[in-house]
Amino acid sequence: MDMRTYSTDEIHILEISGRFDANTVQPVATWLEQTTSTPGARVLINLTDTTFVDSTALATLVQALKRCQQMQGDLYLCGMRHPVHKIFELTRLDKSFNIFSDKDCALQAFVK
C-alpha cells in the first residue's frame, strides 16, 4: 500500500493505493487520528487506486468518521472501484459514509 497526503482549499486529502488491510493500516490510522481530531476538519479519502479493504481498514475509517463528526467536521470517500464499493454495500457502510464517484465531485460537495 502507498499513501499520499496533501491539502487543497483547507481540505485534507488522503490517497490510498494498493491493499488497505491489517498489514498496512497503521500509517493511515495515525494520519487519520491526527487529521480528524482538529475541530471542523474536512477530510477526503480517495480510494481510486485501492484494490482491497478488510475489516481492519473499515474499522479505521469508521473510527475516523465518528471522530470527525464529533469535532463538527466532514469525512468523505471517493473513487471506489466496484470490488471495494461492494464491500461497503455488504457491510452497509455505504449508508454511513458520503461516497462520491470521483475526487472532483467530492471536493464540490465540501463547498456546499
N, CA, C and O atoms as CSV, one atom per row, in Angstrom:
chain,resi,resn,atom,element,x,y,z
A,1,MET,N,N,0.834,-1.178,0.000
A,1,MET,CA,C,0.000,0.000,0.000
A,1,MET,C,C,0.883,1.247,0.000
A,1,MET,O,O,1.912,1.303,0.673
A,2,ASP,N,N,0.466,2.215,-0.750
A,2,ASP,CA,C,1.094,3.528,-0.736
A,2,ASP,C,C,0.039,4.544,-0.332
A,2,ASP,O,O,-1.137,4.402,-0.667
A,3,MET,N,N,0.464,5.558,0.382
A,3,MET,CA,C,-0.460,6.630,0.732
A,3,MET,C,C,0.190,7.963,0.410
A,3,MET,O,O,1.398,8.144,0.556
A,4,ARG,N,N,-0.642,8.881,-0.028
A,4,ARG,CA,C,-0.187,10.228,-0.355
A,4,ARG,C,C,-1.143,11.193,0.320
A,4,ARG,O,O,-2.359,11.021,0.235
A,5,THR,N,N,-0.609,12.205,0.988
A,5,THR,CA,C,-1.456,13.191,1.654
A,5,THR,C,C,-1.092,14.582,1.169
A,5,THR,O,O,0.074,14.884,0.916
A,6,TYR,N,N,-2.100,15.414,1.045
A,6,TYR,CA,C,-1.901,16.815,0.695
A,6,TYR,C,C,-3.172,17.576,1.043
A,6,TYR,O,O,-4.192,16.973,1.378
A,7,SER,N,N,-3.112,18.881,0.966
A,7,SER,CA,C,-4.273,19.716,1.265
A,7,SER,C,C,-4.544,20.660,0.108
A,7,SER,O,O,-3.628,21.109,-0.581
A,8,THR,N,N,-5.812,20.948,-0.086
A,8,THR,CA,C,-6.232,21.930,-1.068
A,8,THR,C,C,-7.479,22.620,-0.541
A,8,THR,O,O,-8.426,21.948,-0.133
A,9,ASP,N,N,-7.496,23.922,-0.542
A,9,ASP,CA,C,-8.642,24.699,-0.046
A,9,ASP,C,C,-9.085,24.245,1.342
A,9,ASP,O,O,-10.279,24.110,1.606
A,10,GLU,N,N,-8.113,24.012,2.226
A,10,GLU,CA,C,-8.371,23.590,3.604
A,10,GLU,C,C,-9.056,22.233,3.703
A,10,GLU,O,O,-9.681,21.924,4.718
A,11,ILE,N,N,-8.945,21.427,2.663
A,11,ILE,CA,C,-9.451,20.056,2.680
A,11,ILE,C,C,-8.233,19.136,2.699
A,11,ILE,O,O,-7.358,19.229,1.839
A,12,HIS,N,N,-8.191,18.256,3.683
A,12,HIS,CA,C,-7.088,17.304,3.811
A,12,HIS,C,C,-7.425,16.077,2.974
A,12,HIS,O,O,-8.475,15.462,3.163
A,13,ILE,N,N,-6.548,15.727,2.061
A,13,ILE,CA,C,-6.808,14.630,1.133
A,13,ILE,C,C,-5.811,13.506,1.370
A,13,ILE,O,O,-4.606,13.732,1.480
A,14,LEU,N,N,-6.341,12.292,1.446
A,14,LEU,CA,C,-5.540,11.082,1.581
A,14,LEU,C,C,-5.852,10.188,0.397
A,14,LEU,O,O,-7.010,9.837,0.167
A,15,GLU,N,N,-4.829,9.819,-0.354
A,15,GLU,CA,C,-4.992,8.888,-1.475
A,15,GLU,C,C,-4.302,7.587,-1.100
A,15,GLU,O,O,-3.120,7.572,-0.755
A,16,ILE,N,N,-5.053,6.497,-1.171
A,16,ILE,CA,C,-4.538,5.176,-0.820
A,16,ILE,C,C,-4.503,4.325,-2.079
A,16,ILE,O,O,-5.494,4.234,-2.803
A,17,SER,N,N,-3.366,3.706,-2.336
A,17,SER,CA,C,-3.286,2.801,-3.483
A,17,SER,C,C,-2.810,1.429,-3.008
A,17,SER,O,O,-2.010,1.315,-2.080
A,18,GLY,N,N,-3.323,0.399,-3.666
A,18,GLY,CA,C,-2.991,-0.976,-3.296
A,18,GLY,C,C,-3.944,-1.521,-2.259
A,18,GLY,O,O,-5.075,-1.054,-2.129
A,19,ARG,N,N,-3.477,-2.517,-1.518
A,19,ARG,CA,C,-4.284,-3.167,-0.485
A,19,ARG,C,C,-4.298,-2.322,0.786
A,19,ARG,O,O,-3.252,-1.886,1.268
A,20,PHE,N,N,-5.480,-2.101,1.311
A,20,PHE,CA,C,-5.661,-1.379,2.572
A,20,PHE,C,C,-6.201,-2.404,3.559
A,20,PHE,O,O,-7.402,-2.669,3.603
A,21,ASP,N,N,-5.299,-2.977,4.351
A,21,ASP,CA,C,-5.687,-4.065,5.241
A,21,ASP,C,C,-4.908,-4.006,6.551
A,21,ASP,O,O,-4.193,-3.038,6.810
A,22,ALA,N,N,-5.044,-5.036,7.370
A,22,ALA,CA,C,-4.419,-5.057,8.692
A,22,ALA,C,C,-2.906,-4.873,8.626
A,22,ALA,O,O,-2.310,-4.328,9.555
A,23,ASN,N,N,-2.291,-5.311,7.560
A,23,ASN,CA,C,-0.836,-5.195,7.430
A,23,ASN,C,C,-0.379,-3.790,7.053
A,23,ASN,O,O,0.789,-3.447,7.238
A,24,THR,N,N,-1.286,-2.979,6.528
A,24,THR,CA,C,-0.900,-1.657,6.020
A,24,THR,C,C,-1.642,-0.507,6.683
A,24,THR,O,O,-1.412,0.652,6.337
A,25,VAL,N,N,-2.514,-0.800,7.615
A,25,VAL,CA,C,-3.430,0.203,8.151
A,25,VAL,C,C,-2.770,1.243,9.065
A,25,VAL,O,O,-3.270,2.364,9.158
A,26,GLN,N,N,-1.680,0.914,9.730
A,26,GLN,CA,C,-1.149,1.789,10.777
A,26,GLN,C,C,-0.818,3.214,10.327
A,26,GLN,O,O,-1.237,4.154,11.003
A,27,PRO,N,N,-0.087,3.431,9.220
A,27,PRO,CA,C,0.188,4.828,8.845
A,27,PRO,C,C,-1.083,5.607,8.497
A,27,PRO,O,O,-1.164,6.809,8.748
A,28,VAL,N,N,-2.062,4.927,7.926
A,28,VAL,CA,C,-3.333,5.585,7.609
A,28,VAL,C,C,-4.056,5.945,8.894
A,28,VAL,O,O,-4.573,7.054,9.027
A,29,ALA,N,N,-4.096,5.015,9.845
A,29,ALA,CA,C,-4.766,5.262,11.129
A,29,ALA,C,C,-4.124,6.436,11.869
A,29,ALA,O,O,-4.825,7.268,12.446
A,30,THR,N,N,-2.815,6.500,11.852
A,30,THR,CA,C,-2.107,7.592,12.522
A,30,THR,C,C,-2.448,8.930,11.873
A,30,THR,O,O,-2.759,9.899,12.567
A,31,TRP,N,N,-2.391,8.984,10.556
A,31,TRP,CA,C,-2.708,10.229,9.842
A,31,TRP,C,C,-4.157,10.641,10.103
A,31,TRP,O,O,-4.434,11.812,10.360
A,32,LEU,N,N,-5.080,9.678,10.036
A,32,LEU,CA,C,-6.493,9.996,10.250
A,32,LEU,C,C,-6.749,10.468,11.679
A,32,LEU,O,O,-7.553,11.376,11.891
A,33,GLU,N,N,-6.084,9.872,12.651
A,33,GLU,CA,C,-6.283,10.291,14.036
A,33,GLU,C,C,-5.848,11.743,14.225
A,33,GLU,O,O,-6.544,12.521,14.876
A,34,GLN,N,N,-4.719,12.100,13.666
A,34,GLN,CA,C,-4.235,13.474,13.781
A,34,GLN,C,C,-5.142,14.448,13.032
A,34,GLN,O,O,-5.479,15.514,13.548
A,35,THR,N,N,-5.529,14.083,11.832
A,35,THR,CA,C,-6.282,14.990,10.971
A,35,THR,C,C,-7.725,15.181,11.437
A,35,THR,O,O,-8.237,16.301,11.425
A,36,THR,N,N,-8.382,14.098,11.845
A,36,THR,CA,C,-9.797,14.193,12.221
A,36,THR,C,C,-9.998,14.712,13.639
A,36,THR,O,O,-11.135,14.955,14.046
A,37,SER,N,N,-8.927,14.885,14.395
A,37,SER,CA,C,-9.039,15.426,15.752
A,37,SER,C,C,-9.068,16.949,15.767
A,37,SER,O,O,-9.244,17.556,16.824
A,38,THR,N,N,-8.899,17.559,14.625
A,38,THR,CA,C,-8.935,19.013,14.507
A,38,THR,C,C,-10.384,19.471,14.366
A,38,THR,O,O,-11.102,18.946,13.515
A,39,PRO,N,N,-10.838,20.433,15.173
A,39,PRO,CA,C,-12.219,20.911,15.049
A,39,PRO,C,C,-12.524,21.402,13.623
A,39,PRO,O,O,-11.768,22.173,13.032
A,40,GLY,N,N,-13.655,20.926,13.103
A,40,GLY,CA,C,-14.102,21.352,11.775
A,40,GLY,C,C,-13.296,20.790,10.622
A,40,GLY,O,O,-13.368,21.312,9.510
A,41,ALA,N,N,-12.532,19.739,10.861
A,41,ALA,CA,C,-11.698,19.153,9.800
A,41,ALA,C,C,-12.553,18.700,8.618
A,41,ALA,O,O,-13.647,18.159,8.777
A,42,ARG,N,N,-12.015,18.942,7.445
A,42,ARG,CA,C,-12.645,18.458,6.219
A,42,ARG,C,C,-11.653,17.502,5.570
A,42,ARG,O,O,-10.559,17.894,5.164
A,43,VAL,N,N,-12.065,16.226,5.481
A,43,VAL,CA,C,-11.164,15.164,5.058
A,43,VAL,C,C,-11.779,14.401,3.891
A,43,VAL,O,O,-12.956,14.041,3.913
A,44,LEU,N,N,-10.963,14.165,2.880
A,44,LEU,CA,C,-11.376,13.372,1.723
A,44,LEU,C,C,-10.424,12.202,1.576
A,44,LEU,O,O,-9.208,12.386,1.516
A,45,ILE,N,N,-10.972,11.005,1.519
A,45,ILE,CA,C,-10.163,9.808,1.297
A,45,ILE,C,C,-10.466,9.300,-0.107
A,45,ILE,O,O,-11.583,8.880,-0.409
A,46,ASN,N,N,-9.452,9.348,-0.949
A,46,ASN,CA,C,-9.582,8.931,-2.341
A,46,ASN,C,C,-9.153,7.469,-2.454
A,46,ASN,O,O,-7.996,7.131,-2.204
A,47,LEU,N,N,-10.088,6.617,-2.828
A,47,LEU,CA,C,-9.838,5.177,-2.917
A,47,LEU,C,C,-9.769,4.695,-4.365
A,47,LEU,O,O,-9.949,3.507,-4.632
A,48,THR,N,N,-9.514,5.595,-5.286
A,48,THR,CA,C,-9.484,5.247,-6.708
A,48,THR,C,C,-8.517,4.103,-6.999
A,48,THR,O,O,-8.834,3.213,-7.788
A,49,ASP,N,N,-7.359,4.117,-6.381
A,49,ASP,CA,C,-6.339,3.103,-6.648
A,49,ASP,C,C,-6.259,2.036,-5.555
A,49,ASP,O,O,-5.287,1.282,-5.492
A,50,THR,N,N,-7.275,1.974,-4.698
A,50,THR,CA,C,-7.323,0.960,-3.647
A,50,THR,C,C,-7.945,-0.304,-4.224
A,50,THR,O,O,-9.044,-0.273,-4.779
A,51,THR,N,N,-7.231,-1.413,-4.087
A,51,THR,CA,C,-7.690,-2.662,-4.695
A,51,THR,C,C,-8.440,-3.561,-3.737
A,51,THR,O,O,-9.182,-4.442,-4.172
A,52,PHE,N,N,-8.262,-3.356,-2.422
A,52,PHE,CA,C,-8.882,-4.242,-1.436
A,52,PHE,C,C,-8.938,-3.539,-0.091
A,52,PHE,O,O,-8.013,-2.811,0.267
A,53,VAL,N,N,-10.014,-3.749,0.658
A,53,VAL,CA,C,-10.108,-3.307,2.049
A,53,VAL,C,C,-10.595,-4.478,2.892
A,53,VAL,O,O,-11.442,-5.259,2.460
A,54,ASP,N,N,-10.048,-4.590,4.104
A,54,ASP,CA,C,-10.517,-5.639,5.012
A,54,ASP,C,C,-11.221,-4.995,6.203
A,54,ASP,O,O,-11.401,-3.778,6.244
A,55,SER,N,N,-11.618,-5.818,7.170
A,55,SER,CA,C,-12.391,-5.317,8.304
A,55,SER,C,C,-11.584,-4.327,9.146
A,55,SER,O,O,-12.157,-3.399,9.717
A,56,THR,N,N,-10.287,-4.506,9.229
A,56,THR,CA,C,-9.457,-3.571,9.986
A,56,THR,C,C,-9.463,-2.199,9.330
A,56,THR,O,O,-9.562,-1.180,10.013
A,57,ALA,N,N,-9.357,-2.171,8.012
A,57,ALA,CA,C,-9.403,-0.909,7.273
A,57,ALA,C,C,-10.773,-0.249,7.438
A,57,ALA,O,O,-10.861,0.963,7.639
A,58,LEU,N,N,-11.829,-1.039,7.354
A,58,LEU,CA,C,-13.177,-0.486,7.524
A,58,LEU,C,C,-13.341,0.105,8.920
A,58,LEU,O,O,-13.898,1.192,9.074
A,59,ALA,N,N,-12.858,-0.606,9.935
A,59,ALA,CA,C,-12.962,-0.113,11.313
A,59,ALA,C,C,-12.186,1.197,11.483
A,59,ALA,O,O,-12.633,2.098,12.192
A,60,THR,N,N,-11.044,1.297,10.842
A,60,THR,CA,C,-10.244,2.517,10.900
A,60,THR,C,C,-10.994,3.683,10.285
A,60,THR,O,O,-10.970,4.791,10.822
A,61,LEU,N,N,-11.663,3.444,9.160
A,61,LEU,CA,C,-12.435,4.501,8.506
A,61,LEU,C,C,-13.641,4.907,9.349
A,61,LEU,O,O,-13.961,6.092,9.445
A,62,VAL,N,N,-14.306,3.937,9.954
A,62,VAL,CA,C,-15.467,4.238,10.802
A,62,VAL,C,C,-15.038,5.066,12.013
A,62,VAL,O,O,-15.705,6.039,12.363
A,63,GLN,N,N,-13.936,4.691,12.652
A,63,GLN,CA,C,-13.434,5.461,13.797
A,63,GLN,C,C,-13.113,6.896,13.383
A,63,GLN,O,O,-13.424,7.841,14.107
A,64,ALA,N,N,-12.497,7.051,12.226
A,64,ALA,CA,C,-12.156,8.391,11.739
A,64,ALA,C,C,-13.416,9.199,11.459
A,64,ALA,O,O,-13.475,10.388,11.769
A,65,LEU,N,N,-14.422,8.559,10.873
A,65,LEU,CA,C,-15.678,9.245,10.591
A,65,LEU,C,C,-16.330,9.720,11.886
A,65,LEU,O,O,-16.768,10.867,11.975
A,66,LYS,N,N,-16.397,8.857,12.876
A,66,LYS,CA,C,-17.010,9.226,14.154
A,66,LYS,C,C,-16.249,10.370,14.820
A,66,LYS,O,O,-16.854,11.322,15.312
A,67,ARG,N,N,-14.918,10.272,14.832
A,67,ARG,CA,C,-14.104,11.316,15.441
A,67,ARG,C,C,-14.313,12.636,14.719
A,67,ARG,O,O,-14.451,13.682,15.352
A,68,CYS,N,N,-14.336,12.587,13.408
A,68,CYS,CA,C,-14.515,13.797,12.609
A,68,CYS,C,C,-15.886,14.427,12.892
A,68,CYS,O,O,-15.988,15.644,13.049
A,69,GLN,N,N,-16.918,13.616,12.955
A,69,GLN,CA,C,-18.263,14.130,13.232
A,69,GLN,C,C,-18.349,14.732,14.626
A,69,GLN,O,O,-19.013,15.750,14.818
A,70,GLN,N,N,-17.686,14.118,15.602
A,70,GLN,CA,C,-17.678,14.655,16.962
A,70,GLN,C,C,-17.018,16.024,17.019
A,70,GLN,O,O,-17.333,16.840,17.886
A,71,MET,N,N,-16.107,16.269,16.099
A,71,MET,CA,C,-15.396,17.540,16.036
A,71,MET,C,C,-16.057,18.500,15.034
A,71,MET,O,O,-15.442,19.484,14.623
A,72,GLN,N,N,-17.308,18.215,14.642
A,72,GLN,CA,C,-18.085,19.012,13.695
A,72,GLN,C,C,-17.388,19.144,12.332
A,72,GLN,O,O,-17.457,20.186,11.679
A,73,GLY,N,N,-16.723,18.070,11.926
A,73,GLY,CA,C,-16.067,18.051,10.625
A,73,GLY,C,C,-16.795,17.151,9.648
A,73,GLY,O,O,-17.862,16.617,9.950
A,74,ASP,N,N,-16.213,16.990,8.487
A,74,ASP,CA,C,-16.771,16.128,7.436
A,74,ASP,C,C,-15.686,15.200,6.919
A,74,ASP,O,O,-14.540,15.611,6.736
A,75,LEU,N,N,-16.051,13.952,6.687
A,75,LEU,CA,C,-15.151,12.983,6.082
A,75,LEU,C,C,-15.889,12.330,4.923
A,75,LEU,O,O,-16.932,11.706,5.116
A,76,TYR,N,N,-15.348,12.473,3.726
A,76,TYR,CA,C,-15.953,11.908,2.525
A,76,TYR,C,C,-15.019,10.882,1.909
A,76,TYR,O,O,-13.801,10.952,2.072
A,77,LEU,N,N,-15.605,9.931,1.203
A,77,LEU,CA,C,-14.853,8.941,0.443
A,77,LEU,C,C,-15.159,9.131,-1.035
A,77,LEU,O,O,-16.249,9.575,-1.396
A,78,CYS,N,N,-14.199,8.794,-1.891
A,78,CYS,CA,C,-14.458,8.904,-3.321
A,78,CYS,C,C,-13.659,7.871,-4.104
A,78,CYS,O,O,-12.675,7.309,-3.622
A,79,GLY,N,N,-14.123,7.641,-5.337
A,79,GLY,CA,C,-13.386,6.879,-6.322
A,79,GLY,C,C,-13.273,5.389,-6.072
A,79,GLY,O,O,-12.267,4.784,-6.442
A,80,MET,N,N,-14.265,4.783,-5.459
A,80,MET,CA,C,-14.154,3.348,-5.173
A,80,MET,C,C,-14.320,2.502,-6.423
A,80,MET,O,O,-15.222,2.723,-7.230
A,81,ARG,N,N,-13.439,1.541,-6.563
A,81,ARG,CA,C,-13.614,0.523,-7.594
A,81,ARG,C,C,-14.767,-0.381,-7.173
A,81,ARG,O,O,-15.128,-0.431,-5.997
A,82,HIS,N,N,-15.339,-1.089,-8.132
A,82,HIS,CA,C,-16.506,-1.926,-7.848
A,82,HIS,C,C,-16.270,-2.926,-6.700
A,82,HIS,O,O,-17.114,-3.015,-5.809
A,83,PRO,N,N,-15.149,-3.687,-6.688
A,83,PRO,CA,C,-14.971,-4.646,-5.582
A,83,PRO,C,C,-14.915,-3.984,-4.200
A,83,PRO,O,O,-15.425,-4.534,-3.224
A,84,VAL,N,N,-14.302,-2.819,-4.123
A,84,VAL,CA,C,-14.225,-2.106,-2.845
A,84,VAL,C,C,-15.608,-1.569,-2.467
A,84,VAL,O,O,-16.022,-1.672,-1.312
A,85,HIS,N,N,-16.313,-1.003,-3.432
A,85,HIS,CA,C,-17.654,-0.485,-3.156
A,85,HIS,C,C,-18.585,-1.612,-2.712
A,85,HIS,O,O,-19.447,-1.411,-1.856
A,86,LYS,N,N,-18.408,-2.779,-3.287
A,86,LYS,CA,C,-19.242,-3.928,-2.926
A,86,LYS,C,C,-19.063,-4.276,-1.446
A,86,LYS,O,O,-20.032,-4.636,-0.778
A,87,ILE,N,N,-17.844,-4.174,-0.932
A,87,ILE,CA,C,-17.594,-4.443,0.485
A,87,ILE,C,C,-18.342,-3.432,1.350
A,87,ILE,O,O,-18.902,-3.793,2.385
A,88,PHE,N,N,-18.352,-2.174,0.929
A,88,PHE,CA,C,-19.100,-1.156,1.665
A,88,PHE,C,C,-20.604,-1.443,1.615
A,88,PHE,O,O,-21.310,-1.226,2.599
A,89,GLU,N,N,-21.083,-1.921,0.490
A,89,GLU,CA,C,-22.502,-2.263,0.385
A,89,GLU,C,C,-22.854,-3.454,1.274
A,89,GLU,O,O,-23.861,-3.431,1.982
A,90,LEU,N,N,-22.022,-4.491,1.233
A,90,LEU,CA,C,-22.297,-5.698,2.016
A,90,LEU,C,C,-22.289,-5.425,3.520
A,90,LEU,O,O,-23.038,-6.051,4.270
A,91,THR,N,N,-21.462,-4.512,3.950
A,91,THR,CA,C,-21.394,-4.156,5.375
A,91,THR,C,C,-22.333,-3.006,5.722
A,91,THR,O,O,-22.415,-2.582,6.875
A,92,ARG,N,N,-23.030,-2.515,4.726
A,92,ARG,CA,C,-23.961,-1.386,4.839
A,92,ARG,C,C,-23.283,-0.086,5.246
A,92,ARG,O,O,-23.948,0.852,5.687
A,93,LEU,N,N,-21.989,-0.028,5.104
A,93,LEU,CA,C,-21.272,1.205,5.408
A,93,LEU,C,C,-21.484,2.262,4.332
A,93,LEU,O,O,-21.181,3.436,4.540
A,94,ASP,N,N,-22.004,1.846,3.185
A,94,ASP,CA,C,-22.337,2.833,2.154
A,94,ASP,C,C,-23.448,3.765,2.632
A,94,ASP,O,O,-23.644,4.839,2.063
A,95,LYS,N,N,-24.174,3.360,3.676
A,95,LYS,CA,C,-25.229,4.208,4.254
A,95,LYS,C,C,-24.656,5.194,5.277
A,95,LYS,O,O,-25.281,6.213,5.570
A,96,SER,N,N,-23.477,4.898,5.818
A,96,SER,CA,C,-22.870,5.739,6.850
A,96,SER,C,C,-21.963,6.823,6.283
A,96,SER,O,O,-21.858,7.917,6.838
A,97,PHE,N,N,-21.309,6.503,5.165
A,97,PHE,CA,C,-20.354,7.431,4.569
A,97,PHE,C,C,-20.964,8.189,3.404
A,97,PHE,O,O,-21.842,7.679,2.709
A,98,ASN,N,N,-20.496,9.401,3.197
A,98,ASN,CA,C,-20.787,10.127,1.963
A,98,ASN,C,C,-19.755,9.653,0.945
A,98,ASN,O,O,-18.560,9.913,1.085
A,99,ILE,N,N,-20.238,8.953,-0.083
A,99,ILE,CA,C,-19.352,8.358,-1.081
A,99,ILE,C,C,-19.622,9.017,-2.425
A,99,ILE,O,O,-20.765,9.098,-2.875
A,100,PHE,N,N,-18.553,9.488,-3.058
A,100,PHE,CA,C,-18.667,10.178,-4.339
A,100,PHE,C,C,-17.921,9.403,-5.418
A,100,PHE,O,O,-16.972,8.671,-5.135
A,101,SER,N,N,-18.363,9.576,-6.646
A,101,SER,CA,C,-17.778,8.821,-7.756
A,101,SER,C,C,-16.326,9.193,-8.021
A,101,SER,O,O,-15.519,8.336,-8.383
A,102,ASP,N,N,-15.989,10.475,-7.841
A,102,ASP,CA,C,-14.609,10.888,-8.087
A,102,ASP,C,C,-14.238,12.064,-7.192
A,102,ASP,O,O,-15.081,12.621,-6.488
A,103,LYS,N,N,-12.972,12.426,-7.233
A,103,LYS,CA,C,-12.451,13.475,-6.360
A,103,LYS,C,C,-13.115,14.819,-6.623
A,103,LYS,O,O,-13.425,15.545,-5.679
A,104,ASP,N,N,-13.339,15.164,-7.894
A,104,ASP,CA,C,-13.940,16.458,-8.212
A,104,ASP,C,C,-15.343,16.597,-7.623
A,104,ASP,O,O,-15.693,17.648,-7.085
A,105,CYS,N,N,-16.139,15.542,-7.724
A,105,CYS,CA,C,-17.492,15.580,-7.148
A,105,CYS,C,C,-17.437,15.745,-5.631
A,105,CYS,O,O,-18.228,16.490,-5.053
A,106,ALA,N,N,-16.511,15.057,-5.000
A,106,ALA,CA,C,-16.379,15.150,-3.545
A,106,ALA,C,C,-15.930,16.556,-3.133
A,106,ALA,O,O,-16.465,17.121,-2.179
A,107,LEU,N,N,-14.971,17.110,-3.830
A,107,LEU,CA,C,-14.496,18.459,-3.498
A,107,LEU,C,C,-15.612,19.485,-3.657
A,107,LEU,O,O,-15.709,20.420,-2.862
A,108,GLN,N,N,-16.448,19.321,-4.668
A,108,GLN,CA,C,-17.585,20.241,-4.863
A,108,GLN,C,C,-18.565,20.122,-3.709
A,108,GLN,O,O,-19.172,21.117,-3.312
A,109,ALA,N,N,-18.731,18.922,-3.162
A,109,ALA,CA,C,-19.675,18.715,-2.058
A,109,ALA,C,C,-19.217,19.451,-0.794
A,109,ALA,O,O,-20.052,19.884,0.000
A,110,PHE,N,N,-17.917,19.595,-0.602
A,110,PHE,CA,C,-17.426,20.339,0.558
A,110,PHE,C,C,-17.809,21.802,0.465
A,110,PHE,O,O,-17.991,22.452,1.495
A,111,VAL,N,N,-17.935,22.338,-0.741
A,111,VAL,CA,C,-18.223,23.760,-0.931
A,111,VAL,C,C,-19.656,24.075,-0.539
A,111,VAL,O,O,-19.937,25.180,-0.074
A,112,LYS,N,N,-20.555,23.140,-0.714
A,112,LYS,CA,C,-21.987,23.386,-0.474
A,112,LYS,C,C,-22.306,23.505,0.990
A,112,LYS,O,O,-23.464,23.711,1.355
